[in-house]
Each structure stands twice: as structure tokens, then as C-alpha cells.
């Protein structure tokens, strides 16, 4: 699934580690999210939405199958 996590993180000048701390996940999880190797759970998607102050639909775009 495509997402805007890296773009939003970089706009705030946060490292992957900074974002991981804010979300209470590992830096590896943030990396996997940003590279599309991992789709977040619904609770994590809501935490990302709240943190970045954007709707989930803005953060994530379904990939074309």
C-alpha cells in the first residue's frame, strides 16, 4: 500500500527513530511502513492519523492489483 508517511515525517524533520518513539513502535516498523513492506494495523493507522492530523485516507492509498 502506498503511503505518505516518509513525506510527512520529513516535513517535521523527524528521524525514523523519532517517529517510532511517538508511535511506540520500533524503528524497523517505521521503515517497513515507509517502504510499503508492512501495512499497519487499524489501531496504528489511527495513531498515525492523529499524530499527523490527516485522515487515514490521506495517509494511505490502496495499491493497484
C-alpha positions in Angstrom: 0.0 0.0 0.0 1.4 3.4 -0.9 1.6 6.0 1.8 2.8 9.5 2.7 4.4 8.6 6.0 8.0 9.4 4.9 7.0 12.7 3.3 5.1 13.8 6.4 7.9 12.6 8.8 10.5 14.5 6.8 8.4 17.7 6.7 8.6 17.6 10.5 12.3 16.9 10.4 11.8 13.7 12.4 14.1 10.7 12.1 12.5 7.2 11.8 13.5 6.7 15.4 11.7 9.9 16.4 8.5 8.7 14.7 8.9 5.3 16.2 9.1 6.7 19.7 6.0 8.9 19.1 4.1 5.8 17.9 5.5 3.3 20.4 6.8 1.0 17.7 10.3 0.0 16.6 12.3 2.0 14.0 12.2 -1.1 11.8 8.4 -0.9 11.8 8.5 2.7 10.7 11.0 1.7 7.9 8.7 -1.2 6.8 5.7 1.1 6.7 7.5 3.8 4.7 8.8 1.2 2.1 5.4 -0.5 1.8 6.6 -3.8 3.2 4.1 -3.6 6.1 0.5 -2.4 6.2 -0.3 -1.0 9.6 -2.9 -2.4 12.0 -6.1 -0.3 12.3 -5.0 1.0 15.7 -1.6 2.0 14.4 -3.3 3.7 11.3 -5.4 5.7 13.7 -2.4 6.7 15.8 -0.6 7.9 12.6 -3.7 9.8 11.5 -4.0 11.5 14.9 -0.2 12.3 15.0 -0.1 13.8 11.5 -3.5 15.4 11.8 -4.7 13.9 8.5 -7.4 11.4 7.7 -6.3 7.8 7.2 -7.5 8.1 3.6 -4.9 10.9 3.0 -2.1 8.8 4.6 -2.7 5.6 2.7 -3.6 4.7 -0.9 -4.5 1.2 -1.9 -2.1 -0.3 -4.4 -3.3 -1.4 -7.8 -3.7 -5.1 -8.1 
